[in-house]
Amino acid sequence: MEDRVRADQGMLRLGPHEYPPGQPLIMAIVNRTPDSFYRPGITWDRAAAFDRVHEVVAEGADIVDVGGVPAAPGVEVDATEEVGRTAEFIAAVRGAYPEIVISIDTWRHETARAACAAGADLINDSWGGVDPLVPEVAAEFGAALVCAHAGQQRPRTRPHRVAYADVMADVLEQTGRLAERAMKLGVDPERIVIDPAHDFGKNTWHSLEVTRRLGEMTATGWPVLVSLSNKDFVGESLSVPIDSRLPGTLATTAVSAWHGARIFRVHQVAESRQVVDMVATIRGDRPPARAVRALA
Amino acid sequence: MLTAAALCPAPPLLARELTGAADVLPELREACAAAVSALVAAEPDRITVVGAAAASRRWPADGWLDLSAYAPGLGPAPLGLGERLPLPLGLGARLLDEAGYGGSRELFSVADGLAPSMCRAHGARLAGEANRVALLVLADGSARRGLKAPGYLDERSAPFDAAVERAIGSGDLAQLLDIDPGLAAELMAAGRPAWQVLAGAARELRPTSEIRYCDAPFGVAYLVASLAMAA
């Protein structure tokens, strides 16, 4: 059980909610984009996006992560367009679900500000803090902030021949520095989350390494978010196309959960919920739902 | 002499924390609690807990129930406590604790294979250890009560358990001494020696009884009863 890191993990606060260590959270991806990598455009239509929200809430999602810009390169989406895709939608989700945690997936402080004003509780800055004003928005609104590692990668670019002497050391250094800075800028320390950002500024070997050594991140005490869902490192590991990556995604989810990750950003909510609940049960963080086998 | 007795089964799931989030068989737990409350209310000088285990012996009153053997995930066993008790005695001691009983307490295990006459002798002796002795007997019926039972279905199990229920319910405890140890073992009725200790403790007295629970929801026969000796 040496890998079972729980030491120093504290309370995580998102919106009005408090989450103790050992309670894994599912963050469901809802993209307001026509061109995201997984099932492109499926929630581009507003009604379809709202149906998706209803679906993921019913399947047990704790957090809805709304994004207006795909990670991959492509048609330019400026801040105005990004706000238009996300802020009003977030306000509508907040109106329909007063209790759900809403996250805005953005690297821009303008978008973060509009989203928080519309009711977002969490800024998922998955490009590693390229806009230094984002933490100030989090502090201003009392929002939570994801501090991610993207290496030297700029938003919407692909890694090319990226190399690290020690990728996990780089992840720890960058996410730790971002988290410390956010705290100094007034973000509630219990609302700061770190993310190794699989595939961002990383080749497959790097993503596998940060998965294998994820316990080093959870040992920092910062709550860890992982975003693994259907990504290329899964596809390359198993040589499977994008629509066949669920088993690999869930295996990686299980390993990350065992290492103590607390937030899982996913496309498949129901399956992921079962996996993280199962691992929480194995860890002893959650009791079996009903145990009678051989106990009668 | 014996003034009252309570009969409860001894499945691990009687410990609420072992069934996980779900409260499995709360009615069984409530019946046991009621039977033990009635036992305590009889104001005995001593309550002796009896259950079958590997050997016939006394156990220290500060012995404890090691649930980690059944559910290691519940955490490590506490340090600095006395001896680990056999399951029936540990569950019985816990029932007394939960009933708030702080009086004199004896814990006695009777060997699984012990002959009925020896069980009876143990019972008679235990009943004579104080002026007013109450017995808390932890005993299970057959574990072969259905196709999904721990021991699979044995058609003889239902009539076997029904006979035990009749003996307890009618107060004719002497019938319990007639239970064949070989048949009981085949039917995985682990409570047989403890029933026979109870019969020995009652001697010729015929108690009034109240059956509080009688079912085999997981293929193991559970019987909860309160017995009060006539004055």
Interface residues (C-beta under 8 A of the other chain):
Chain A: G284 R286 P287 P288 A289 R290 A291 V292 A294 L295 A296
Chain B: P11 P12 L13 E17 L18 T19 G20 A21 A22 V24 Y70 A71 G73 L74 G75 A143 P150 P217 F218 G219 V220
